[in-house]
Amino acid sequence: MAAPMIVDGRPAAGEWGFATPWSGYRVVVTTPAAAPELWHRYLAEAERSYAAHGVAGVLDLDELRDGGATSLFFAAFAPDGRVVGGIRAQGPYSDADEAHAVAEWSGDAAQPRVRAMVDERLPLGVVEIKTAWVTRDFPGRREVVAALARAPLHASMILGARFALATSAVHTLSRWAATGAVAVSGLGAVGYPDARYATRVIWWDRWALPDTVTVAELRVLDLETAQLLTSAIPAPRS
């Protein structure tokens, strides 16, 4: 039996959700405790996706399974009911060393700077985005990737934080930039999870989105936010 959903220490609805505009995909937003079966489906598909790239070990599945570190997760459903993508959020943090990004820069001379960036933002709220995946060769992959790229802004809104933090391989930065992520300048990349990847720190500031976010993207964000705030607002139709 699913437990009541608790977000940031407060009872909440069993789940939130939104339909991606002009497509048949729905994204459910919930917690591991409130939806344990869906959580384990999410983790199983994440493991399969990461294993396909040879980096499944980075997931720390033994720590993830109980859901304790995860404040929210997003699961994208295809019209046939399959879970075809997901992403999760941790936080809001109370200490910079809770951020996995700090650990990813372990042994690098820039680690103190990464820690300081998190620390200075803590008073206004920091959530961290982790474990993003989309099913390979899925025909609607582009739409699902775009929907999950907006998840950091939705997660920070739900959790009452101004900032969302993530680390991203250089080749995926443009996907995140489209929703407002800004890569930290002057901070070199690290080879995480292994030397094949050049990984950078990125931030979303929910109060000050950059010019990389188009008017069309802002419109989609507004439509999805409206659905998250109240089930009385229907999904947009083409």
N, C-alpha and C positions, 0 to 999 in steps of 0.2 A: 504494500500500500504506500502510495506517495506521501511524503511529509508535506506540511504546509510550506509555502515558499517564503523564505526569510531573506530579505535583501538589506544589507548594511544594518543588521540587527532588528529590522522592522518587518512585521508580517506584510505580505504583498499578494497580489493575485496569483493564481496557479501558473499562469504563463502569460506572456505578451506575444504579439506577433504582428507581421505585416506581409502583405502581398507585394512582390516586386512589381512596379508599374509596367503595364503592357507586356506581361508574360504570365506563365502559369505557375510560377514558383512562389512558395510561401516560406517565410522564415519565422521560426518559433524561437522565442527568447524565454529562458527559464533557468532553474538552478539544478545542480545534481541531486539535491535532496528531494526536490519537488517532482522530478522526472527521472528517477534512477534508470529505468529501462532505456529511455532515450539517451541518457548520458553514456551508458555502456555501448549503445549503437554508435554514438558519436566517436567514442574512443577507439572502437574496433575499426571504424572506417579511417580514422586519423592514422592509426598504426599501419593500415594497409597502404595508405597514401605515402606516408613517410618511408616505409620499407621499400617502396618502388624507387625511391631516390637514394636508398642505402643509408638513411639517417634515422631509422626508427628508434635507436638507442637514446636519442636526444629527448624523447618524450617523457622519460621517467614514469612509465605507466604505473609502477607499484605505488608511487606517491599520488598519482592523479586519480586512481580508481575510487578512493573514498570521497573525492570531490571537495575536500576541505579547503584547498587553496583557491578554488574557483568560485567567484562571486556570481557570475552569469555565464551561460553559454548560448550560442546561436546555432540552430540547426536548420539548414535549408532543405526543403522537401521538393522533389519533382512532382508533377501532376499525378504520377502513378504511385505516390506514397514513399518512394525511396528517399533516404537521407543522402544527399549528394554533395554536401559541403557543410563546413562549420568553422567556428572560431570561438574563443573563450576570453573572459576578462578576469583579472585578479585585482584586488584592492577594494576601495581606496586604501593606500598604504599609510602607515603611521611612521615608518622608518625607511630610509633610502636603501638599506641593505636587504629589504624584502624584495626589491626589484631584481628580476632575473637578469636584466640587462647589465647590472653591476657585476654579476658573476661571470657573464659572457666576456667581459673585459678583464677578467682575472689574469694577472701576470703582465698586463699591458700598462705602459707608462701612463696612458690616458684614463685608467680606471678611476683615480680620484676625481677627475673632471666629470665622468659619468655619474659618480655618486653625488657630486655637488649639484649637478643639474636636477637630479631627482629631489634632493634635499630642499633646494630653494623653491620648488613648486609644491611641496607637500601641504603648506597651509591652505592652498586653493584646491587641493584634491588631485591625486594622481592615480589612474588605473593603468594596468599593463595588459596588453593584448598578446595572446599566445595561441599556438596550436591551430593555425589556419590551414585548411585543406579544402580541395574540391576534387571530386571524382575525375580521374583521368579519362579522356576521350568521351566525356559526357557531352552530348550535342548542345546543351544550354550552358556550357561552362562559362562563357563570357558573361552572361547575365548574372550567374551565381557569384562569380568573382567580383563583379561590380557591386552586388548587394552586400557581400561580406566586407568589402572595402569601406562601406559606410558604417559598419558595426562599431568601430571605435568611438565614433561620435554618439551613437545611440547608447552604448554602454556607459560612457562618461555622463550622459544626461541622466540615465536611470539611477546611476550610483552617486550622483551629486558631486561630480568632480569636474574641474575645468579642463584638465589635461589628460590625454591618453598617450601612453608610451608604448613603443614596440621596437623590435630590431628587425631589419629587413635586408635580404640579399640585394645587392646593387641592381640586379636585372629585374627586380620586381618593384623598384621604387616608384616608377611612373604610375602603377596601379594605385598605390597609397596616396601619391601626390594629388591625384584627381579628386580625392575627398578631403584634402587639406593637410596631409602629412608633410612635414618639413624635415629634411635630413639635416642633422647638426653639422654646421660648417666647421672646418678646421679640426675635425676629429676623424682620424683615419679609420679605415675598415679593419675588422678582425676576421680571421678565418674560422667562422663559426657557422654550423656545427663541425665543419672540417675545412681543410685547405681549399676545397673546390669553391667555397663560397666567400665572397667579400661582403661582410655584413656591417651595416651602419645603424646608428641610433636615429629614430624618427619620432617626432612629436606632433600631436594634434592639439591645437588650442581652440576649444569650442567657442570661446568668446571673440576670437579674431581669426577667422578663416582667411587664408591667402588668396591671391588672384588666380591660383591654379584651379580653384573650384569654380566651375562655370555656372552660369545662371540656370542652365538645365539641370545640373547636378544639385544645386540648391533647391530647386523645385521638387526633385525626387526626395531629397532629405526631408522637406516639409511634409510631403505626402506620407512618407513612412512614419515620421514622428507623430502625425495626427492619428495614425492607426495605433501606434503604441500607447498614446495617451488615452484613447477611448475606443472601445469596440463599437461604439455607435456610429463611427465614421466609416463608410464602406471603402473597400479597396478601389483604387482608380481603375477605370476601364478604358480600353483603347477606343 
